[in-house]
Amino acid sequence: MNFISNFFKKKDSHLNKKIKIIAPISGKIIPIEKVPDIVFAQKVVGDGVAIKPTSKYIVSPIDGKLGTIFKTLHAFSIESIEGVQIFVHFGIDTVKLKGKGFKAYAKEGQIVKKGDIILKVNLKLLKKTAKSLITPIIISNVEKIKIIEKKEGMIIAGKSVIMYVHKK
């Protein structure tokens, strides 16, 4: 009887665990549906939020392992220790800049903690050259997610929660 009750306690606590996703960049949260790119706005690549940035550093939104850091340095993927896959994409059509205005501080495959610097952006330059600075933060493996609680308002990179994720 003790084994069974412990088993269900463990199972329940796992199911109810909220995974905290923090802001990878400071700014204002906007709904993903308002991103000026149909791929993000219609949630083709996943669900999440977007941030209208006010800072130049992009930090890790979770403890995890970096996946791809695009050669153009405008985007990266990361997977949390719980298996949540996140895609951070700075701006819209920034791939066309071929890395101009971006600097990497981390490498693919690196283990990072929440708040570790991944990229630095030249906001002044990118405001002039990018279609938009709006930065989508996407949960890319939504099929494994039960609930995404999205936050609103002004946020600080490395500190503010932008989403809570509940796995299935």
C-alpha positions as CSV (number, residue, x, y, z in Angstrom):
1,M,0.0,0.0,0.0
2,N,2.8,2.4,0.8
3,F,4.5,1.7,-2.5
4,I,1.3,2.4,-4.4
5,S,0.6,5.7,-2.6
6,N,4.3,6.8,-3.2
7,F,4.0,5.9,-6.9
8,F,0.9,8.0,-7.4
9,K,2.4,11.0,-5.4
10,K,5.4,10.9,-7.7
11,K,3.3,10.6,-10.8
12,D,1.0,13.5,-9.7
13,S,3.9,15.7,-8.8
14,H,5.5,15.1,-12.2
15,L,2.3,15.9,-14.1
16,N,1.6,19.1,-12.1
17,K,5.1,20.4,-12.4
18,K,5.3,23.9,-13.9
19,I,8.4,24.5,-16.0
20,K,9.4,28.2,-15.8
21,I,10.5,29.9,-19.0
22,I,12.2,33.2,-18.4
23,A,12.7,36.2,-20.7
24,P,15.7,35.7,-23.1
25,I,15.6,39.5,-23.8
26,S,14.2,42.6,-22.0
27,G,11.2,44.3,-23.5
28,K,7.5,44.0,-23.8
29,I,5.6,40.7,-24.3
30,I,3.3,40.7,-27.3
31,P,1.0,37.8,-28.4
32,I,2.5,35.4,-30.8
33,E,-0.5,36.0,-33.1
34,K,0.7,39.7,-33.6
35,V,4.1,38.8,-35.0
36,P,4.5,40.3,-38.5
37,D,5.4,36.9,-40.0
38,I,2.7,34.3,-40.9
39,V,4.9,31.3,-39.9
40,F,5.1,32.5,-36.3
41,A,1.6,34.3,-36.1
42,Q,-0.2,31.1,-37.3
43,K,1.9,28.9,-34.9
44,V,3.3,26.8,-37.8
45,V,6.6,26.1,-35.9
46,G,5.0,26.1,-32.4
47,D,3.4,28.2,-29.8
48,G,4.7,30.8,-27.4
49,V,5.1,34.5,-27.0
50,A,7.0,37.3,-28.7
51,I,9.0,40.2,-27.2
52,K,9.5,43.7,-28.5
53,P,13.1,44.1,-27.3
54,T,14.7,46.9,-25.4
55,S,18.1,45.3,-24.6
56,K,21.1,44.0,-26.5
57,Y,21.7,40.6,-24.8
58,I,19.9,37.4,-25.5
59,V,20.1,35.0,-22.6
60,S,19.1,31.4,-22.0
61,P,15.4,31.1,-21.1
62,I,16.0,27.8,-19.3
63,D,18.6,25.5,-17.9
64,G,19.4,23.2,-20.7
65,K,21.6,22.2,-23.7
66,L,21.9,24.5,-26.7
67,G,21.0,22.9,-30.0
68,T,21.4,24.7,-33.2
69,I,22.8,28.3,-33.2
70,F,22.2,29.5,-36.8
71,K,25.3,30.6,-38.7
72,T,23.6,33.9,-39.2
73,L,23.3,34.2,-35.4
74,H,19.7,35.4,-35.5
75,A,18.2,32.3,-33.8
76,F,19.0,29.3,-31.6
77,S,17.3,26.3,-30.2
78,I,17.6,24.9,-26.7
79,E,16.2,21.9,-24.8
80,S,15.5,21.9,-21.1
81,I,16.4,19.1,-18.8
82,E,12.6,18.3,-18.7
83,G,12.6,17.9,-22.5
84,V,10.9,21.2,-23.4
85,Q,12.3,22.5,-26.8
86,I,12.5,26.2,-27.3
87,F,13.3,28.2,-30.3
88,V,14.4,31.9,-29.9
89,H,14.3,33.9,-33.1
90,F,15.5,37.5,-33.0
91,G,13.6,39.8,-35.3
92,I,11.8,39.1,-38.6
93,D,13.8,38.4,-41.8
94,T,17.0,38.9,-39.8
95,V,18.4,35.8,-41.5
96,K,19.0,38.1,-44.6
97,L,21.5,40.1,-42.6
98,K,23.9,37.1,-42.6
99,G,25.1,37.7,-39.0
100,K,25.6,41.4,-39.3
101,G,24.7,43.0,-36.0
102,F,25.0,39.7,-34.0
103,K,27.7,38.2,-31.8
104,A,27.7,34.7,-30.3
105,Y,28.7,34.1,-26.7
106,A,27.9,30.4,-26.6
107,K,28.4,27.3,-28.8
108,E,26.1,24.6,-30.0
109,G,25.9,21.7,-27.6
110,Q,26.9,23.9,-24.6
111,I,25.1,23.3,-21.3
112,V,23.7,26.6,-20.1
113,K,21.8,28.0,-17.1
114,K,18.9,30.4,-17.1
115,G,20.4,33.9,-17.7
116,D,23.6,32.8,-19.4
117,I,24.4,35.1,-22.3
118,I,23.9,33.4,-25.7
119,L,24.0,36.3,-28.2
120,K,24.5,40.0,-28.3
121,V,22.6,42.2,-30.8
122,N,23.4,45.7,-32.1
123,L,19.9,47.2,-31.6
124,K,20.8,50.5,-33.2
125,L,22.0,48.8,-36.4
126,L,19.2,46.2,-36.5
127,K,16.5,48.9,-36.0
128,K,17.6,50.3,-39.3
129,T,18.2,47.1,-41.2
130,A,15.7,44.4,-40.0
131,K,12.0,44.2,-41.1
132,S,11.1,44.0,-37.4
133,L,12.9,43.5,-34.0
134,I,10.0,41.5,-32.6
135,T,11.5,38.3,-31.2
136,P,9.4,35.1,-31.0
137,I,10.1,32.6,-28.2
138,I,8.5,29.3,-29.4
139,I,7.8,26.0,-27.7
140,S,8.6,23.8,-30.7
141,N,7.6,20.4,-29.3
142,V,4.0,21.5,-28.5
143,E,2.8,17.9,-29.0
144,K,4.4,17.0,-25.7
145,I,2.9,20.1,-23.9
146,K,-0.4,20.1,-22.1
147,I,-0.7,23.8,-21.1
148,I,1.3,26.9,-21.9
149,E,0.5,29.8,-19.4
150,K,1.6,33.0,-21.2
151,K,2.5,36.2,-19.3
152,E,2.0,39.8,-20.4
153,G,3.7,43.1,-19.8
154,M,7.2,44.5,-19.5
155,I,9.9,41.9,-18.7
156,I,13.6,41.8,-17.8
157,A,16.0,39.3,-19.5
158,G,17.1,36.6,-17.2
159,K,14.6,37.5,-14.4
160,S,11.0,37.8,-15.6
161,V,8.8,34.7,-16.3
162,I,7.3,34.8,-19.8
163,M,5.6,31.4,-19.8
164,Y,4.9,28.4,-17.6
165,V,4.8,25.1,-19.4
166,H,3.0,21.9,-18.2
167,K,4.2,18.7,-20.0
168,K,1.7,16.0,-20.9
